[in-house]
Amino acid sequence: MSVSILRYFVCCVMIALLPPTLLSQELPGQTAAGQPGGAILHTQGGVWVNGAESRDSSAVFPGDLIETKTGFSANLILEGSTVVIGSESITKFQGDYLELDHGAVSVGTSRSFRVRVNCLGVVPVLNQWTQYEVADVSRSIDVAAHKDDVNVEHEGGRKKASAASGATQQASVHEGERHSYDETEICGAPAIAQPGSPLSPKWIALEAGGGAAILCLLVCGGHGGGEKKNISQSSP
């Protein structure tokens, strides 16, 4: 039997033995109907995904927790968007948006990729190339718009809105502007952390499905001062 025939035979046997669930596994950027896709995370060390140190390039999926250590950052690449996760940041990738628990991120997007901090969402106004930054340090949310405008929307939090308020209130940060928002004033006091846990309570219940990203690694290839603003609970 020639080498080529033997190789073909071995490949056929391997394909036959692979479980159907593995054959149907979607790559980053490919999605089932109505489901957000994954992204590629590029690092140079000092970055952890779901509690395990990340490789230089790896796939991440909705629900994955990304942490950067002191002196390190990470680049998140997905269709139509790039996100730079700054040093000492804790984030959670959610497919079409990123949850920021602590630290800072810089976003460039042509697909309205948004960032959520507690009860606030930062959303590009137009579905075209937009660049903005979001930081959350010491319960102060700092939003800077570098290219086009973004809206800062109140999406509901621990603090109850007044009866006259709607489900969502918003304010705008225009291109070239930077505004700060008091997280405690808008969203309410933070929940009590679990003893001995280094993470915010909202990350303690990390979905079990997030661990799939560790099994699917894919190898490839300052803030200035701003005006202090509050979002009204009754009107933008």
Disulfide bonds with the S-S distance in Angstrom:
Cys119-Cys187 1.95
